[in-house]
Amino acid sequence: MADRLEKARLEKLEKIEQLGLDPWGQRFDGHISVAEAREKCPEESGVAGEVVRIAGRLMSRRKAGKLRFFDFKDWSGRIQLLFSRGDLAPETWELLSALDLGDLVGIDGKMKRTDSGEVSVFVTGVTVLCKSLALPPEKFHGAKDTEMLLRQRYIDLIYNEGVLEKMLKRTKIIRSIRDTLRGNKFVEAETPVLHAIAGGAAARPFTTHHNALDIQLYLRIALELHLKRLMVGGIERVYEMGRVFRNEGVDATHNPEFTMIEIYQAYGDYESMMELTEQIVCNAIREISDTMVLPWGEDKIDFTAPWPRKKYGDLFKEHAGVEMSDTAAVAEIARSLGIEVEGRHPDVIVNNVFEEKVEDSLVGPVFVIDYPASICPLTKRKTGQPEIAERFELFIKGMELANAYTELNDPRLQEELFRTQLDGLNDEDSMAKMDTEFIQALKVGMPPAGGLGIGIDRLVMLLTDSRSIREVIYFPLLRPEGAPTKEEKATTE
């Protein structure tokens, strides 16, 4: 059946060529978007409106006597095309028989509403822009083979309602973030993707090899340390939005390659970053919505600022039932949750318990502030409370969206904390080597500052009601087609 249909498409391609037309199209000037064309349609049925020119894809069709109706789509929306034999040149009417669903065409015509009130283009001319030789997915409006759609993302974008619109919202969100930062006098920088030392976060890096220098390099796991060097050099408000890479698991909120933005403001602190975070997110919402209350499945999220700020220690006591300083009680809770205790720093155990007992309850938006200092090696300590770090994480629906610090700029303390962190790390772990160049930069003098990191993919997830990070990344990482899973490999070895 499929072979027969594909052969029919090739025959139609030949017919287009026999009509003296180029089936692959040429430049098509003067067209407007479908959304713009719809705005030019008269409100009253039967009244001829403006002449328009549009370009897009044929999505569905039906016949009614001497009339032909097509559903037509571009990246701004859909519209109905109406072809009447009496309005078209004979060769144009003949061309219709050579067109298939999925073909890209240019349309000239007049805007008019049908008797039923449907906004339509009454077509007077057709230009072939690209013949589609592939069959559309069967019953495309219900295409649900997730694996196929992610491998052939273009099919998903064309045939699944809302997918293209969601990805265009992503573009608007990113543009809004840059506009907000530009309005606050931040400048954008580009820093290396290949690092000699994997630093700036606790994560396992991807490794690669540079042949000419014969050295091992790492794909960056964070943007932090190079941006701080730029602050040392005098760039007082700096940010970078870019891809980072972590050689870790894949799930609904993690992809090994993802987009982050990191932002640093000289002479600020983590309070400054909270204010900036609210501004960035709220401005992005205004770009895509008329309200600050957005859907989340059956629920809603109210992003109206200001957002509450809750201390890490208070939340821990509320949900775990003990003070985080009560080492024995925390260890007992950890064991009950299946968390490893032996040979591990008490604050690491506390954080593991926090992740299990607290995070899912953080509906948010809520800033969790003042973390245990020992798990924050790049963060300034709270004045008079050296055991507390001036750090916050923003949580929404149990998902960490942003992470920010009052940045540590004491090179002696930074070196000491790096050395403490290096103890017991495996060679393949991040930050398993001292970043001496960063310490040297701090010795030159870095201004007191606030720093902020936001996961762009997770932000887009939350603002577009998406349950998986794969929905908001054009091409998420997938196992090669037909490759066995880790479990399948294990059973055959």
N, C-alpha and C positions, 0 to 999 in steps of 0.2 A: 504493500500500500504506500509506504513512505517513498520507495523508489519510483513508483508511478507518479506521485505528486511532485517529486523533485524533477523528474523528467519533464513534467508539464510546465514547470517554471522555466526550464531551459528553452522549451519551445516558445514560450511567451517572450523570453529575452530575444530570441531570433526574430520574432514578429516585430518587436520594437525596432530592431535593426533594419528590417525590411521596410518599415515605415520611414526610414531615413533619419531616425532619432538615435542619440547616444544613450544607451541604457545606464551609463555610469555618471551622466550629468556633467554640467559645467557650472561656472560661477552664476549665482542667482541673486542679482542686486534688487534693492528696493523693497524687500519683504519686511513685514512687521510680525510681531509675535501674535499667537492666537489670543492671548489675553487682551492685547491692544485692539485686535480686530473685534472681539466681542463687545468692547466698549463703544464701538462705532455703529452698533446695530440699533435701528429705531425701536422704540418701545411698542409701537402699534404693528400688529400683524399685517402682512401684505404690502407694507410701504417699503419701497426700495431705498436702501441707505447708501453709504459711501462705497466706492470701489476699493478693494483691498487686494493685497498680494501677501500670501503666507507660504511657509515651507514646513514640511513635517512628514509624519509617517501615517500610512493607512492602517487602521486598527480593526475595523469590522465593516460589513456592508450588507445591504438588503435591496431587493427590487420591489418596485410598485408600478406596473405598467411600463410607460415610457420614462419613468424616473428611476434614478439610481441614487442611493443614499450611502455615504461612507462616514464612519467615525474617524476623525483626523486628530492627530496629537503632535504637539511640539513640547519643549521643556517648560512652557508656561501654562499649558492646559489643553483641553479638548474642545472640539467644535464639530458640528455636523456639516458635511458637504452635500449639496443637492445638485445632481446632474440631470438636466432636462434635455432630451434629444433635440428639441426645437431651438434651444439656446446655443448649441454647440456645432462647430464645423464638422462635417462628416468624418474627417480623419481623426478628430479628437474623440468622437463617439466610438470609432473603431479602436482607438488606443485603450479605451476603458477595458475592453475584453482582454488586453495583454497585461493589465495591472493585477497584482496580488496583494494580499494583506502582508504588511511589513515593508512594502515598497516606500521609498522616499520620493515625494513629488512636490513640485511647486504649483500653487493654485492662484489663479486670478479670478475675481468674481465680485459680486455685489452683496453687501450685508442685507439680510432680510429675515424677518421672523416668518415661520410657516403658519398655517391656519391654527395649528395647535399651540403656537407660541414659542416653538423651538428656535433658538438663535442659530442661524445657518448662513453659509456662504453659497449663494446661487452661482455656480461655477460657469465661467465663460472660457477659461483656458487652463490647460494642464501641461506642465513641464516635467519630464522624467528626470529625477535627480540621482537615483540609485536603485537599481533592480535588486530585490532581495532574493537570493537563491536558496536560503535556508527556510525550512518550514517553521511557522510559529509553534510554540508549545501547544499541545492539544488543550482546548478549553483554557486559553491563556489567562483569563480572568481568575482562574482558580489554581494557577500553577503553584504547587506547594512543595516540590522536591527541593528541600533546603540546600542539600549538598550540591545539586546541579546548579541551583540559582547562584550560590556563592562562587562556584567555579566559572560560571558563565554570567558574571555580574551584569553584563549588558542586557541579558534576557530579563533579569530581575528588574532592572531600571525601566525597560520598555513595557513589560507586560504586567507587572504587579503594581496595583494601585497604591500610591502613597510613597513608594520607595524613592523615586526621583525627587519628589517634593521634600522628603526628609533629608536627602543629601544636599539639596539646595539650601535648606535651612542651616545645615552645617556650615556652608560657605558664608551665609549671612552672620552666623554666630562668630566665626573667626574674624570676619571683617569688622564686626562691632567691637571685639576685644582690642584689635589694633587701633581702632578709632578712639576708644576710651583711653588707651595708654598714650596715644599721640596727644590727646587733649590734656593729659597730665604731664606732658613734657618728657615722656620716656622715649628713648631711642632704641631701635631694633639692631641687634648684632647677630653675626653668624660666627659660631665657634666650631672647633674641629669635631668631626664625627669619630675619627680614629684617635684613640688615646693610648699613650704609653703606659698609663696606670689607670685602672678602673676605679674612679672615685666619685664622691658626691652623693652616694646612696648605698644602702646595704642590699646588694642584688648580685646574682651570678651573671657575668658578662659573656657575650659571644667573643671568641678569639679569632684572629686572622693573622696572616703573615705578610710582611712587606719584603718582597724579594730583593730589591736593590740595596736596602739597608740591612737585610738579614736580621730582622727583629720581629718579635711578636707584638701585635697591637690588639686593642680591644675596641669594639663598637661601644660608643658611649652609653652609660646607664643613667646619666644625669647631665644637666647643663651647668650645674652650680659653680664648680671651681674655676672654670674659665671666665664666667661672668663676673665673679668676685675679683679676679685679676684685673678686669676692665675697670671696676670701681677703684681699685688701687691706682690705676692709671689716670683717674680723673673723670670717668664717665659716671656721673652721679645718679642717673636714672637709666637703667638699662634692662632690656629683656631679650629673650630669644624664644621663638616658637619653633619647635622642630621635632624630628623623630628621635626617639631613644629606644634602646634595645636591651632586653633582659631575657636571659636564657633560662626561662622558667615556664610554669604551666600555662595552659590555655583553658579559660572558663568564661562564664558570662561577663565578667568584668576585667579579664586580662587577655591581652594579645602580646606575643613576644616583641612585636614592633608597634609602637604607639606614639601618639603625639602629645607632647607636653609643652607648657609655657612656664618659664621661670623668670621672675621679675625681682629686681633689686633696687632699693631706694636708699641712697645715702642719707644719713641724719634722720632716719625713721626707725621704727621698731615693729614688733608684731601687732601692736594696736593699729599702726598705720596700714599694715597689710590687711587687717580685718575690714577696715573702711574701704580699701581698694577692692577687695574681693567682692563685697556687696555691690559696689559700683559696677564692676566688670560683669557680674552675673545679671544684675537687674537691667543694665543697658542691653545685654544680649537678648534678654526676654522681650524687651520693648521692640527689638528689631524683628521678632517673629510672631509676636502676639499682642493683642489689645488689652490683655489682663495679666496681672502678676500671679494669678491662680491657674496652674497648669494641671492637666490630667495626668494621672499615674495609674493606669489600669482602671479599676473600679474606684480608686481613691483620687485625691487631689493634693497638690503641693502648693502651699501659699508662700511665695517668695518675697512677700512684702517686707522691706527692711524697716528698722534694724532687726537683726537676728539675735536670738538669745546666746549668751556666753556662759558655759558651765565648766567648772573646774574638774579636771581629770580625777583628782582624789575624791571629790564629792560624789561623782558618778560611780566610781569604783565602790565606795562604801554603800551607796544606795542599792546597787544591783548585786554586788558580791556579798554584802552583809558584814564585811570586816574592813578595818583600816588597811590601806595598802602597805603601811609600815609594819604590820603584824606579820612578820615573815613566816612563822609557823602556821598560822591560820591560812595564809595565802597558799602555802605549799600544800596544805590539806585539800583546799578547794581545787588546786591545780591537778592533784593526783586523781580526784574524783572526776575530772574532765578528761583524763587521759593525757595530760600535759607532762612532759619530761621535766623532772625537778633536779635530779642529781647533777652536781658540777656546773650548775647554771646560776648566773647572777640573779639575785632576788628581784631586781627591777625588770629583768627580761621575763621572769615568771609572772610578775604582776601584769606586764603588758599582754602576755599570752592569755591570762585570765580575763583581762579587759576586753580583748578581742572576742572571746567566747561569750562573756556574760553581759557586756554592755552595748557593743556596737550595733547589734540588730535592733535595739530599742531606740536608737537615735534617729527618730523620724525626720526631724529638722525642718528647715535648715537650722543647724546649731553649731556654734564654734565650741569645740572642746579645747580648753586652754590649760597651760601649766602642767607639762608632762614631767615624769621622773627624769632628772638630768642625765643619769648614766646611759640612757638609751638615745640621747640627743648630742652626739659628739661635735656637731657644728653650730651649737646653739649657746647663746649667752645665758648665764645663770641669773636667777631673780635676785635682786639686791637684798641681802640679809637672809636669803634662803638658797644657799648653794646647792641644795638637793633638788631644786625645782628649776626647770628650763623654761624660758619664755618662748613657748612653742604653742601653736594651735593647729588643729585639724578641723576642717569643715566636713560635717556629715549630713547626708540627706538620704532618707530611706535606708539607713544602715550602711550606706556606701561612702567611703572616704573620697571626697572630691578635691580638696585642697590641703596643702601642708605648708606651714609658714613658721619662720623664726624671727626673733631678734638675733641677728647674726653675731657669732663669736669673732672678735677681731684681735684677741690677745694671742700672739704667736706662740708664746711659751705654753699657755694652757692648751692651745690647739694641738701642739706637738705632743704634749703629755697625754691628751685624750686619744690622739691617733695611736700612740704606742699601747695604751690600755686596750683599745679596740683590736689591735693586731694580735694580741695574745690569744693563741688557740685557734686562729683562723687557718683554714686550709689554703694552699697556694692558689687554688682556682677561685676562691671567694673574692668578691669585690673588696677593695680597700685593704687587701692583704699585703700591700707594699706602701711604704710611707711616701706621700706626695711631697717631697722636699721642696720642689719648685713652688708649690702653693704656700708652704711655710715661709719660704724666702720672700714671697710677695707680701705676706702679712707683716713681715718685719719692716718692710718699707713704710707700711702704714695704710690700713684700710679704714675708712670712716665708719663710725657706728651706723648700722643699717638694718632695715627690715628686708626679709627675703620671702618670696612666695612661689609655690609651684602649684599648678592646676592641671589635672588630667583633662585634656580637651575632649577625648573620646567619651569619657564618663560624663562630662558636662553636656555634650550633645545627647547622650542617652537620656539624661534626666529631663532635658528641655524638649525632647521629641517623643517621650513616652515609649522608649525602647528598652526591652528587657535584656538584650545581649549586645555586647560591644561589637559583635560581627555585623549587626544591623547598621551601624553608623560608620564603619570603615569600608571604603570602596572595595578593597581586596584584602580581607583578613587572611592570616596564614592558615593553610590547609595541608593535611597530610597528602602526599602525592597520590593521585588516583590509583586505586588498587593496592596501595602499600598496606601491609599488615599493621595492626595496632601493636603497642608494646606487649599487651596481654597475649595477643595471638602469636607474637614472636616467642614469648616465653614458653608457650605450650608446644612449640615445634622444636625447641632447642634441647 
